[in-house]
Amino acid sequence: MIGSHHRISGAIVAPLRHRARGLAALLALFVVLGVTSLAAAAAIGRGGGVEPFAATFEARAVGDPEAASCPALGPGGLKTEARYRGTMTVDGDEFTLNFTLEALVDRSVGLGAAEGRWQLTDPGTSDIVARGQVIGVVEGLDPAHLELIGLLMGQVDPPEPDLPAQTLLGNVAVSITDGTHLTGAVGDPQGMPSNGLLLPAVRC
């Protein structure tokens, strides 16, 4: 009977040990995946002082752009509003871009002004990593095809939590085609002397 008892105990303990080893291996895998996920989180800039900034972006309109007559601007006065969603590429890293733009244009002279807001999120975590505004001069006789030259500004979260946030300032060029396709660049994405920069948002 005693030998039989040991055989039964061994039959029960062996699968439990095997299951415990399996759970431990699975837990280790989750830890590795979690660390990998954290390491893969994209960041903008080094966060170690003033540094150049350059980026390119492309987005498509979300829904139909809105347009309304605005005679106060002139004989061809028009106000347009649109929301765009796409990507911005910074140092090879892609971020999800949400962009809203309102333009006031007098089509009789092909000139106007535009302002908007933008937001970048990490596509891997959906965390907001940067946000800000844009303002500029627009040219174009057709509101569906506009060129904007202006300034993009905002705040960028630091790559490490113990570093200060960064202020982003950059010359921006934006092209709108067919009223629904938006492309552009901040600074100089070709690596020439940049007109965009990041600097720590601190008081001296």
VENZI-V579570 format. One record per residue. NEAR is the number of other ideal C-beta (glycine too) atoms within 12 Angstrom. Layout:
NEAR / NEAR
//
This chain:
7 / 8 / 9 / 10 / 11 / 12 / 13 / 13 / 14 / 14 / 14 / 14 / 14 / 14 / 13 / 14 / 14 / 14 / 14 / 14 / 14 / 14 / 14 / 14 / 14 / 14 / 14 / 14 / 14 / 14 / 14 / 14 / 14 / 15 / 13 / 13 / 16 / 16 / 12 / 15 / 24 / 30 / 30 / 42 / 36 / 20 / 26 / 17 / 16 / 21 / 26 / 26 / 35 / 34 / 42 / 32 / 37 / 26 / 34 / 25 / 26 / 20 / 14 / 15 / 28 / 20 / 22 / 18 / 19 / 23 / 15 / 13 / 24 / 18 / 14 / 23 / 24 / 36 / 28 / 38 / 27 / 33 / 26 / 34 / 27 / 30 / 27 / 48 / 26 / 34 / 24 / 13 / 24 / 23 / 39 / 29 / 42 / 30 / 41 / 29 / 44 / 31 / 44 / 33 / 38 / 26 / 30 / 15 / 17 / 20 / 26 / 35 / 26 / 39 / 29 / 38 / 24 / 41 / 31 / 39 / 26 / 28 / 22 / 19 / 18 / 14 / 21 / 22 / 36 / 42 / 29 / 36 / 26 / 39 / 27 / 32 / 25 / 39 / 27 / 29 / 19 / 22 / 38 / 24 / 24 / 41 / 28 / 37 / 26 / 30 / 27 / 45 / 31 / 35 / 27 / 42 / 33 / 26 / 26 / 15 / 11 / 9 / 21 / 23 / 26 / 35 / 30 / 41 / 30 / 41 / 30 / 44 / 32 / 43 / 26 / 36 / 21 / 18 / 27 / 25 / 23 / 43 / 30 / 41 / 30 / 42 / 32 / 21 / 27 / 12 / 10 / 12 / 12 / 24 / 24 / 36 / 28 / 41 / 27 / 23 / 24 / 14 / 6 / 7
//
